Amino acid sequence: MKLKNFNEASYLLIGDLTSINAVAAYAKRVGAAKTKVIIDTPDSINAAMVKQHWPSHFEVIDSSTGTDALDKALINAVNSLNTKPQVFMGVEASVNKRLLKRLTQELNIPKSNISASPYWKQGVNANQLMLLKKLGAA
C-alpha cells in the first residue's frame, strides 16, 4: 500500500534495506522537519553503511541486537510527535504484522493513518508472497 496523503502534520516512515529508496523518496516529499524515519537493518555492517550514505535524520536500527530496538524506536518516534502521524511501513511480513499491532493497539494510531505493506517474507519468493497477499495471509 502506498502513502497517498502528503499534507499531514507529521509522518512516521519505517523501512528496511528493501524499501529504503521508497522511504527516502517519501521523506523528501513531506520534508524532514515533520518526519521521523526509522530504517531497520540486519546487522551492524549494514547499519554503518546506511548511516554513511543516507540522511543523518534517519534513525538506523541494528536488528541483530533483538527486535526490541525497533519497537522502542517506534514507540519513541510516535511519542515525540505532537499529532497522530501518517505511517508508511515497508518491511518484512512478520515485522509488518508486529508493528501494525503495536501501532493500532498500543499507540492508538487509526488504521486509516497507516499504509503498510510487507515488502518481503522470510523463506518466501516474490510470487509466493504476492499470492499470500491476495489470500490475506501475508
LUMZA-194693 format. One record per residue (C-alpha): x, y, z; residue number from 1. Coordinates in steps of 0.001 Angstrom, whole numbers, plus 500000, padded with zeros to 6 digits. Example, Ala and Ser with C-alpha at 12.3 -4.5 7.8 and 13.67 -1.06 7.14 Angstrom:
<sites>
      X      Y      Z   k
 512300 495500 507800   1
 513670 498940 507140   2
</sites>
This chain:
<sites>
      X      Y      Z   k
 500000 500000 500000   1
 501374 503392 499033   2
 501405 506576 501061   3
 498973 508940 499331   4
 498391 511780 501796   5
 501196 514349 501751   6
 499537 517226 503626   7
 499530 515966 507210   8
 501210 517499 510238   9
 503522 514540 510877  10
 504800 511322 509335  11
 506463 508160 510547  12
 508272 506223 507834  13
 509600 502758 508644  14
 511569 500643 506231  15
 514371 498183 505798  16
 517022 497671 503137  17
 514378 496550 500610  18
 512303 499713 500951  19
 514872 502368 501810  20
 514504 504073 498413  21
 510729 504414 498854  22
 511174 505677 502417  23
 513770 508232 501288  24
 511505 509456 498473  25
 508562 509881 500865  26
 510805 511648 503419  27
 511986 514072 500758  28
 508451 514735 499563  29
 506975 515502 503013  30
 510030 517232 504487  31
 512427 516273 507266  32
 511000 518765 509784  33
 507755 516852 510259  34
 509024 513331 509608  35
 510501 510557 511744  36
 512337 507926 509709  37
 513384 504527 511039  38
 515441 502109 508948  39
 515770 498532 510178  40
 518980 496746 509192  41
 520005 493119 509732  42
 523440 493789 511241  43
 525987 496403 512304  44
 527757 496428 508919  45
 524581 497357 507053  46
 523648 499838 509789  47
 527002 501586 509352  48
 526570 501733 505570  49
 523088 503234 505860  50
 524326 505817 508357  51
 527166 506733 505999  52
 525118 507041 502809  53
 521656 508219 503853  54
 520452 511421 505573  55
 521550 511933 509144  56
 517965 512311 510400  57
 517298 508636 509557  58
 517317 506568 512747  59
 519105 503351 511894  60
 518375 500197 513885  61
 520621 497107 514000  62
 518145 494229 514435  63
 520866 491714 515205  64
 520627 493056 518764  65
 516964 491921 519005  66
 513504 493045 517989  67
 513042 495360 520954  68
 515323 498020 519443  69
 512966 498589 516512  70
 509909 498511 518763  71
 511479 501036 521157  72
 512385 503321 518252  73
 508784 503103 517008  74
 507335 503980 520408  75
 509783 506856 520920  76
 509072 508238 517450  77
 505293 508202 517909  78
 505552 509723 521391  79
 507807 512516 520112  80
 505277 513658 517512  81
 502589 516163 518512  82
 499881 514528 516404  83
 498875 511049 515296  84
 501213 510564 512328  85
 500577 509203 508891  86
 502596 505982 508851  87
 504270 504166 505990  88
 505833 500762 506611  89
 507762 498732 504050  90
 509278 495839 505992  91
 509359 492029 506239  92
 505910 490449 506720  93
 506315 489342 510359  94
 507791 492731 511314  95
 504928 494457 509487  96
 502371 492422 511457  97
 504091 493047 514815  98
 504480 496806 514284  99
 500975 497198 512887 100
 499570 495592 516027 101
 501710 497857 518248 102
 500712 500984 516310 103
 496981 500298 516412 104
 496538 498608 519781 105
 499189 500156 521998 106
 499813 503541 520393 107
 496220 504115 519198 108
 497121 505106 515661 109
 494000 504707 513500 110
 494342 502130 510699 111
 493262 504865 508302 112
 496577 506615 509104 113
 498685 503583 508202 114
 499983 502489 504820 115
 501603 499143 505491 116
 502801 496531 503068 117
 505050 493570 503681 118
 507842 494085 501155 119
 509105 490540 501630 120
 508645 487443 503739 121
 511374 485257 505200 122
 511599 481989 503224 123
 509115 483021 500512 124
 509852 484193 496958 125
 508142 487203 495361 126
 505496 485165 493528 127
 504550 483255 496664 128
 504334 486499 498663 129
 502050 488030 496022 130
 499758 485001 496298 131
 499797 485171 500111 132
 498866 488871 499956 133
 495926 488110 497645 134
 494759 485432 500067 135
 495172 487805 503012 136
 497736 485539 504622 137
 500832 487744 504377 138
</sites>
